[in-house]
Amino acid sequence: MNETRKTTGGVIRGTLTDGIAAFLGVPYAAAPVGERRFARPEPARWDGERDATAPGPTAPQGRTDVPGLPDISPIVGPGWVPGADYLTADVRTPDAGGAGLPVMVFVHGGSFTAGTARAPVYDGTRLAREGAVVVSVNYRLGVPGFAALPGVVANRGLHDQIAALQWVRDNAAAFGGDPDRITVFGESAGALSVADLLVAAPRGLVRRAVVQSGGGSQVLAPAQAAVVTQALADELGVDPHALVDVPDEGLVAAVARLGEHPPDLAVQGLRDPLMGLALLGPVIDGDLLDGPPVDAVAAGAASEVDLLVGHNVDEMALYRLFDEALGLAPPGEEALRATVARLHDDPDRVVDTYRAAVRGATPAALHEAIRTDWMFGVPTRRLADAHRGRTWRYLFAWGQDGLGACHGRELPFVFDAVGHVDTGALAVPDTEETRALAARMRTAWVAFARDGDPGWPEYTAETPTTRRFAAEDSETDTPDGPEQEVWDGVR
């Protein structure tokens, strides 16, 4: 059954199934082609009725179906689906003629070089059935989205996300939503984006925010971004100014090749804030970002935004899965200490502290635990402690195999996709236990968007109450082990 709505861009035609209306591939900004390819996004307009019954194209990116590698397509999608109109939103809403529903806007992850709103796990139908308007957005990725290029605006992917939020605000009522109750939530690179949006988005645009496996510390300094830009130019044999003329196919291929021998971003006494997990990302530009977002948050920015922030207890286990598929040997003691030396000036102290805390019985296990804390756990705590508004914190701890509660594993639970979507390498079985956990997380996320209360006490640095999601949920006031003190003062 078809359903139509009028938006600021024009009329769209979607589908109505079991009480949920879906509008897919709706442009929130004009196609980023020609002069718009490396410019700020501009509003989209069209004449007549636009078909929004099927997913649209995706941002230029590499393949996700690489033979021999784990299948993470449920959370990154099908890879590059060519088409100019990819600055789009997928909207799902209860079709009951209501109004004033909370609006939840999801920003996908993918290391700022991959991913799409149309990934199977991100189907917002079950969140919408809980009583929310759910919007998943695409944005520019890779070089077009995040490379710091001479002569063009920086952080184009973040500008896209802001444009998407503005479109959501302007059209919320058309889908039964409340434009003053917008919650933006994201995971991984999407979570880092949400932390950036806390300070980069116009005040009042976002009412609540959820940061899943991210933090407010991981932005590139201009010098680091310049190293990546020069490396890309060298890879393509062009001057950095000419990168804007390279076709998307060439840019995607260059990023993939550079990922095999990435440049060292430890320049000017700085550490790589992305820990080598990504080459591209938001950069301090003096426009959207004057520094790491956590510093602005600590100074009072976003105090009017309710914040829910958390991470998974075994984040880096997902990356072990890829190493094993590639036939890479687990890191030994020497490799462990070499890795930690890039993160801390006293690597021996870090390794010895984590070993004494029994965070791993082998060098490989310690390697995972230390990197999980440095990239996810510590930034999560710092953002929660810095926030001057209402704050809630969670830990995701469900896991019944060698992956544990790895990176991305909470996503099928938040979207209540368990039993509805093949979760691929995330391997979430369809059981009574997993369905119950998914229902609890879905309800908590929607309750937070609706009422500003996910269902457990607020978090403060003095009373760090944290919800631990697992087979049986619990609350703890000691979410961080004492070994994390080795990171105090380290950035």
PLY file of the C-alpha trace (Angstrom):
ply
format ascii 1.0
element vertex 491
property float x
property float y
property float z
element edge 490
property int vertex1
property int vertex2
end_header
0.00 0.00 0.00
1.35 3.43 -0.96
1.62 6.46 1.31
2.43 10.06 0.34
3.81 13.00 2.33
4.74 16.55 1.41
8.24 17.63 2.41
10.21 20.83 1.93
11.80 19.27 -1.15
8.58 18.03 -2.71
6.05 15.22 -2.49
7.28 11.69 -1.78
5.57 8.34 -2.19
6.45 5.54 0.22
4.89 2.32 1.44
2.64 1.38 4.34
3.11 -2.07 5.88
1.55 -3.28 9.11
1.01 0.24 10.39
4.53 1.53 9.66
5.07 3.97 6.81
8.50 3.85 5.15
10.01 6.49 2.89
13.40 5.44 1.53
16.12 7.35 -0.28
14.59 10.79 0.34
17.10 13.55 -0.56
17.84 15.99 2.24
20.44 17.74 0.08
21.13 18.11 -3.61
23.35 15.52 -5.28
27.04 16.27 -4.52
28.18 16.44 -8.12
29.93 19.09 -10.19
30.61 22.22 -8.17
28.75 20.71 -5.20
31.05 17.68 -4.94
33.41 19.35 -2.44
31.13 22.16 -1.26
28.69 22.64 1.58
25.41 20.76 1.00
22.54 22.60 -0.62
18.79 21.90 -0.23
17.19 19.37 -2.56
14.12 20.20 -4.65
12.10 18.16 -7.15
8.92 18.48 -9.15
6.05 16.03 -9.07
5.86 12.97 -6.86
9.16 11.27 -6.02
9.32 7.50 -5.62
10.55 6.67 -2.10
9.59 2.99 -2.07
13.10 1.51 -2.47
16.55 2.28 -1.05
18.65 4.78 -2.96
22.33 4.81 -3.94
25.17 4.90 -1.41
28.21 7.11 -1.02
31.31 6.08 -3.00
33.17 3.42 -1.01
34.96 0.11 -1.35
33.57 -3.41 -1.47
32.06 -5.02 1.60
31.84 -8.54 0.15
35.54 -9.35 0.20
36.04 -13.11 -0.21
37.58 -14.75 2.83
36.81 -11.88 5.21
34.06 -11.86 7.86
30.65 -10.74 6.68
29.82 -7.43 8.33
27.45 -6.31 5.57
24.49 -6.31 8.02
26.03 -3.22 9.66
27.88 -1.65 6.72
25.52 -2.47 3.87
26.17 -3.51 0.27
29.11 -1.20 -0.42
28.98 1.30 -3.26
25.64 1.43 -5.06
26.35 4.08 -7.72
24.08 7.06 -8.15
24.34 10.82 -7.79
21.51 11.26 -5.26
23.00 9.63 -2.18
22.65 12.45 0.37
19.42 10.87 1.50
17.40 9.76 4.51
15.34 6.65 5.16
12.30 7.46 7.30
10.04 5.05 9.15
7.09 6.24 11.21
3.91 4.88 12.82
1.09 5.75 10.45
-1.67 6.52 12.90
-2.26 10.15 12.03
-0.56 11.18 15.27
1.76 14.05 16.05
4.45 15.02 18.50
6.38 11.73 18.38
10.05 11.72 19.38
12.39 11.70 16.39
15.49 9.47 16.33
18.17 10.21 13.71
20.82 7.52 13.21
24.34 8.20 11.89
26.00 5.01 10.66
29.58 3.96 11.26
32.23 2.60 8.91
35.56 4.30 9.69
34.40 7.40 7.76
35.04 5.49 4.50
32.20 2.95 4.37
28.63 2.30 5.46
25.12 3.30 4.54
21.74 3.98 6.12
20.33 1.05 4.13
22.35 -1.61 5.99
19.89 -4.37 7.06
20.38 -3.95 10.82
19.46 -0.23 10.62
15.86 -0.91 9.61
14.05 1.33 12.08
10.70 -0.46 11.82
10.75 -1.96 15.32
11.92 1.29 16.92
9.10 3.07 15.07
6.64 0.50 16.35
7.75 1.49 19.87
6.45 5.01 19.12
9.14 7.05 17.37
9.91 8.54 13.98
13.19 6.88 12.96
15.49 8.41 10.35
18.77 6.91 9.09
20.99 9.20 7.01
23.74 8.88 4.44
26.59 11.38 4.22
29.73 11.88 2.17
32.51 9.44 3.04
36.18 9.03 2.28
37.95 11.82 0.44
34.78 13.69 -0.63
33.54 13.62 2.96
36.54 14.06 5.19
39.88 14.66 3.48
41.27 18.11 4.30
41.84 19.44 0.79
43.28 22.82 -0.15
40.78 25.41 -1.34
37.57 23.67 -0.22
35.53 23.56 2.98
36.65 20.95 5.53
34.50 18.36 7.31
32.04 18.06 4.45
30.62 14.85 5.92
29.81 16.68 9.16
28.20 19.50 7.18
26.05 16.83 5.51
24.97 15.46 8.89
24.02 18.94 10.07
22.04 19.50 6.86
20.28 16.18 7.45
19.32 17.22 10.99
18.02 20.54 9.73
15.95 18.71 7.11
14.60 16.42 9.82
13.64 19.41 11.97
11.91 21.14 9.06
10.00 17.99 8.06
9.44 16.23 11.37
5.78 17.24 11.58
5.10 15.79 8.13
5.99 12.38 9.55
4.20 12.83 12.89
7.32 13.94 14.74
8.11 16.72 17.17
10.80 19.04 15.71
11.82 20.03 19.25
12.47 16.42 20.33
15.22 15.25 18.00
17.64 12.62 19.27
20.73 11.90 17.19
22.39 8.54 17.79
25.33 6.84 16.15
27.83 4.02 16.47
31.60 3.89 15.84
32.41 6.60 13.27
28.76 7.60 13.68
29.31 7.93 17.43
32.39 10.09 16.88
30.24 12.18 14.55
27.53 12.56 17.19
30.14 13.76 19.70
31.29 16.30 17.12
27.70 17.38 16.49
27.31 18.16 20.20
29.46 21.23 19.56
29.23 21.66 15.77
25.47 21.60 15.23
23.50 24.82 15.78
22.25 25.06 19.34
18.72 23.86 19.78
18.82 21.56 16.75
19.47 18.44 18.84
17.61 17.76 22.10
19.26 14.45 22.98
22.24 12.42 21.80
23.43 8.82 22.07
27.12 7.99 21.57
27.65 4.24 21.04
31.32 3.21 21.03
32.85 6.60 20.37
33.95 9.61 22.35
34.78 13.26 22.04
38.56 13.01 21.78
39.18 11.50 18.34
39.61 14.34 15.86
42.58 14.98 13.61
44.81 18.00 14.04
45.42 19.99 10.82
48.99 18.67 10.62
47.76 15.09 10.79
45.10 15.66 8.17
47.75 17.26 5.94
49.89 14.11 6.18
46.97 12.02 4.91
46.21 14.47 2.11
49.82 14.43 0.91
49.94 10.65 1.11
46.79 10.40 -1.02
48.25 12.83 -3.55
51.49 10.83 -3.69
49.52 7.60 -4.10
47.73 9.08 -7.11
50.71 10.97 -8.47
48.99 14.35 -8.40
49.35 17.66 -6.57
47.08 17.91 -3.49
45.13 20.69 -5.22
44.26 18.23 -8.02
42.61 15.67 -5.73
39.27 17.41 -6.30
39.53 16.46 -9.99
40.12 12.74 -9.42
36.99 10.63 -10.14
35.35 8.82 -7.24
36.65 5.45 -8.45
40.22 6.70 -8.25
39.75 8.19 -4.78
38.16 5.02 -3.39
40.97 2.89 -4.81
43.64 5.23 -3.46
42.18 5.09 0.06
42.15 1.29 -0.11
45.77 1.13 -1.26
46.88 3.64 1.35
45.19 1.54 4.02
47.71 -1.22 3.26
50.65 1.06 4.13
49.15 3.94 6.13
51.18 7.05 6.92
52.30 7.69 10.49
50.05 10.32 12.05
52.26 10.74 15.12
53.50 14.16 14.02
54.35 17.32 15.97
54.28 15.37 19.21
50.70 14.19 18.61
49.36 10.66 18.88
47.10 9.18 16.22
43.62 9.82 17.71
42.11 7.07 15.54
44.72 4.47 16.60
45.30 3.43 12.99
41.71 2.21 12.60
40.92 4.95 10.08
42.88 7.29 7.82
40.21 9.93 7.45
37.93 11.60 9.92
36.78 14.95 11.28
39.54 17.54 11.51
39.97 20.62 13.69
39.05 23.30 11.19
38.34 26.44 13.25
34.81 26.40 11.88
32.79 23.41 13.08
35.54 22.21 15.42
37.97 24.41 17.35
39.49 21.42 19.13
38.51 18.03 20.51
34.76 18.15 21.25
35.30 16.85 24.78
37.08 20.10 25.65
34.17 22.22 24.45
31.72 19.93 26.25
33.72 20.35 29.47
33.49 24.12 29.00
29.69 23.90 28.90
28.87 23.32 25.25
25.90 20.97 24.84
24.84 21.38 28.46
21.26 21.64 27.20
21.53 18.28 25.41
20.68 15.08 27.30
23.46 12.54 26.70
23.52 8.74 26.73
27.01 7.35 26.18
28.51 3.88 26.36
30.72 1.22 24.83
31.12 -2.55 24.55
33.43 -4.38 26.92
35.27 -6.35 24.21
35.34 -3.81 21.38
38.61 -4.81 19.72
37.68 -8.50 19.47
36.00 -7.71 16.15
39.33 -6.65 14.68
40.90 -9.93 15.84
38.34 -11.67 13.66
39.75 -9.88 10.62
43.34 -10.59 11.61
42.56 -14.28 11.91
40.85 -14.30 8.50
43.95 -12.69 6.98
46.20 -15.26 8.61
47.98 -12.76 10.84
49.65 -14.15 13.94
48.41 -12.89 17.32
50.66 -10.16 18.72
53.38 -11.33 21.09
55.01 -9.44 23.94
57.25 -7.35 21.68
54.38 -6.33 19.38
52.19 -5.58 22.39
54.72 -3.17 23.88
55.40 -1.59 20.48
51.68 -0.89 20.04
51.31 0.56 23.53
54.39 2.75 22.95
52.37 4.59 20.30
49.64 5.27 22.86
51.59 6.04 26.06
55.01 7.37 27.00
55.50 4.58 29.54
54.36 1.40 27.77
55.93 -0.91 30.35
53.85 0.65 33.10
50.67 0.23 31.06
51.33 -3.41 30.20
52.36 -4.28 33.74
49.29 -2.51 35.19
46.86 -4.29 32.88
48.57 -7.62 33.50
48.31 -7.12 37.27
44.61 -6.29 36.85
44.16 -9.63 35.05
42.80 -8.00 31.90
44.34 -10.75 29.81
46.26 -13.99 30.19
48.25 -13.58 26.95
49.93 -10.68 25.15
47.19 -10.84 22.52
44.44 -10.55 25.15
46.21 -7.63 26.80
46.60 -6.03 23.37
42.82 -6.16 22.91
42.01 -4.91 26.40
44.42 -1.97 26.26
43.27 -0.85 22.82
39.61 -1.28 23.79
40.14 1.07 26.72
42.26 3.61 24.87
39.96 3.91 21.85
36.56 3.39 23.45
36.44 3.00 27.23
38.54 5.99 28.26
36.98 8.42 25.71
33.52 7.26 26.82
34.32 8.00 30.46
35.92 11.34 29.62
32.90 12.46 27.60
30.48 11.36 30.33
32.54 13.12 33.01
32.90 16.29 30.90
29.22 16.72 30.06
27.57 19.49 32.06
24.02 18.41 31.33
21.95 15.33 32.17
24.02 12.23 31.45
23.44 8.48 31.39
26.00 5.78 30.76
25.86 2.12 29.75
28.13 -0.87 29.19
27.21 -3.56 26.68
28.46 -6.92 27.94
26.50 -9.61 26.10
28.58 -12.20 24.28
28.58 -15.99 24.24
31.53 -16.85 22.01
35.11 -15.79 21.35
33.97 -12.38 20.12
32.39 -11.44 23.42
30.77 -8.00 23.41
32.75 -6.89 20.37
32.54 -3.68 18.37
29.14 -3.26 16.74
27.52 -6.15 18.56
25.02 -3.95 20.38
23.52 -2.72 17.11
21.17 -5.67 16.44
19.90 -5.23 20.00
19.35 -1.47 19.81
17.43 -1.85 16.54
15.74 -5.03 17.79
16.96 -6.84 14.69
17.52 -10.14 16.52
15.49 -12.80 14.78
14.64 -10.42 11.95
18.01 -9.88 10.23
20.94 -12.19 9.52
23.64 -10.57 11.64
26.53 -12.11 9.70
29.88 -12.12 11.50
28.28 -10.54 14.58
26.65 -13.94 15.11
23.72 -13.07 17.36
21.55 -16.18 17.77
17.78 -15.93 17.87
16.93 -17.09 21.38
14.55 -16.11 24.13
17.47 -14.47 25.93
18.63 -12.37 22.98
15.12 -11.31 22.02
14.48 -10.18 25.59
17.71 -8.18 25.67
16.87 -6.59 22.32
13.45 -5.59 23.62
15.01 -4.00 26.71
17.54 -1.99 24.71
14.98 -0.91 22.10
12.66 0.26 24.86
15.47 2.11 26.67
16.63 3.98 23.55
13.08 5.04 22.62
12.30 6.03 26.22
15.40 8.20 26.26
14.33 9.88 23.00
10.78 10.32 24.24
11.25 11.30 27.90
14.97 11.93 28.42
15.20 8.93 30.74
16.36 5.48 29.55
15.29 3.82 32.79
18.20 3.94 35.23
19.79 6.64 37.43
21.78 9.49 35.91
25.56 9.34 35.74
27.89 11.83 37.40
31.64 11.72 37.92
30.97 11.49 41.67
28.27 8.80 41.33
29.07 6.98 38.07
25.98 4.76 37.96
26.09 2.74 34.75
23.64 0.24 33.26
25.33 -3.01 32.24
23.38 -4.73 29.46
23.87 -8.51 29.45
21.82 -11.69 29.69
20.68 -10.21 32.99
21.01 -6.43 33.27
22.54 -4.80 36.31
23.81 -1.45 37.53
27.29 -0.63 38.73
29.01 2.38 40.24
32.44 1.06 39.22
32.27 0.83 35.41
36.00 1.55 35.01
38.79 -0.53 36.45
41.56 1.13 38.47
44.02 0.20 35.70
42.51 2.99 33.59
44.29 5.47 35.83
47.41 4.95 33.67
45.66 7.04 31.00
45.04 10.05 33.23
46.57 13.09 31.55
47.38 11.13 28.36
45.89 12.40 25.11
0 1
1 2
2 3
3 4
4 5
5 6
6 7
7 8
8 9
9 10
10 11
11 12
12 13
13 14
14 15
15 16
16 17
17 18
18 19
19 20
20 21
21 22
22 23
23 24
24 25
25 26
26 27
27 28
28 29
29 30
30 31
31 32
32 33
33 34
34 35
35 36
36 37
37 38
38 39
39 40
40 41
41 42
42 43
43 44
44 45
45 46
46 47
47 48
48 49
49 50
50 51
51 52
52 53
53 54
54 55
55 56
56 57
57 58
58 59
59 60
60 61
61 62
62 63
63 64
64 65
65 66
66 67
67 68
68 69
69 70
70 71
71 72
72 73
73 74
74 75
75 76
76 77
77 78
78 79
79 80
80 81
81 82
82 83
83 84
84 85
85 86
86 87
87 88
88 89
89 90
90 91
91 92
92 93
93 94
94 95
95 96
96 97
97 98
98 99
99 100
100 101
101 102
102 103
103 104
104 105
105 106
106 107
107 108
108 109
109 110
110 111
111 112
112 113
113 114
114 115
115 116
116 117
117 118
118 119
119 120
120 121
121 122
122 123
123 124
124 125
125 126
126 127
127 128
128 129
129 130
130 131
131 132
132 133
133 134
134 135
135 136
136 137
137 138
138 139
139 140
140 141
141 142
142 143
143 144
144 145
145 146
146 147
147 148
148 149
149 150
150 151
151 152
152 153
153 154
154 155
155 156
156 157
157 158
158 159
159 160
160 161
161 162
162 163
163 164
164 165
165 166
166 167
167 168
168 169
169 170
170 171
171 172
172 173
173 174
174 175
175 176
176 177
177 178
178 179
179 180
180 181
181 182
182 183
183 184
184 185
185 186
186 187
187 188
188 189
189 190
190 191
191 192
192 193
193 194
194 195
195 196
196 197
197 198
198 199
199 200
200 201
201 202
202 203
203 204
204 205
205 206
206 207
207 208
208 209
209 210
210 211
211 212
212 213
213 214
214 215
215 216
216 217
217 218
218 219
219 220
220 221
221 222
222 223
223 224
224 225
225 226
226 227
227 228
228 229
229 230
230 231
231 232
232 233
233 234
234 235
235 236
236 237
237 238
238 239
239 240
240 241
241 242
242 243
243 244
244 245
245 246
246 247
247 248
248 249
249 250
250 251
251 252
252 253
253 254
254 255
255 256
256 257
257 258
258 259
259 260
260 261
261 262
262 263
263 264
264 265
265 266
266 267
267 268
268 269
269 270
270 271
271 272
272 273
273 274
274 275
275 276
276 277
277 278
278 279
279 280
280 281
281 282
282 283
283 284
284 285
285 286
286 287
287 288
288 289
289 290
290 291
291 292
292 293
293 294
294 295
295 296
296 297
297 298
298 299
299 300
300 301
301 302
302 303
303 304
304 305
305 306
306 307
307 308
308 309
309 310
310 311
311 312
312 313
313 314
314 315
315 316
316 317
317 318
318 319
319 320
320 321
321 322
322 323
323 324
324 325
325 326
326 327
327 328
328 329
329 330
330 331
331 332
332 333
333 334
334 335
335 336
336 337
337 338
338 339
339 340
340 341
341 342
342 343
343 344
344 345
345 346
346 347
347 348
348 349
349 350
350 351
351 352
352 353
353 354
354 355
355 356
356 357
357 358
358 359
359 360
360 361
361 362
362 363
363 364
364 365
365 366
366 367
367 368
368 369
369 370
370 371
371 372
372 373
373 374
374 375
375 376
376 377
377 378
378 379
379 380
380 381
381 382
382 383
383 384
384 385
385 386
386 387
387 388
388 389
389 390
390 391
391 392
392 393
393 394
394 395
395 396
396 397
397 398
398 399
399 400
400 401
401 402
402 403
403 404
404 405
405 406
406 407
407 408
408 409
409 410
410 411
411 412
412 413
413 414
414 415
415 416
416 417
417 418
418 419
419 420
420 421
421 422
422 423
423 424
424 425
425 426
426 427
427 428
428 429
429 430
430 431
431 432
432 433
433 434
434 435
435 436
436 437
437 438
438 439
439 440
440 441
441 442
442 443
443 444
444 445
445 446
446 447
447 448
448 449
449 450
450 451
451 452
452 453
453 454
454 455
455 456
456 457
457 458
458 459
459 460
460 461
461 462
462 463
463 464
464 465
465 466
466 467
467 468
468 469
469 470
470 471
471 472
472 473
473 474
474 475
475 476
476 477
477 478
478 479
479 480
480 481
481 482
482 483
483 484
484 485
485 486
486 487
487 488
488 489
489 490
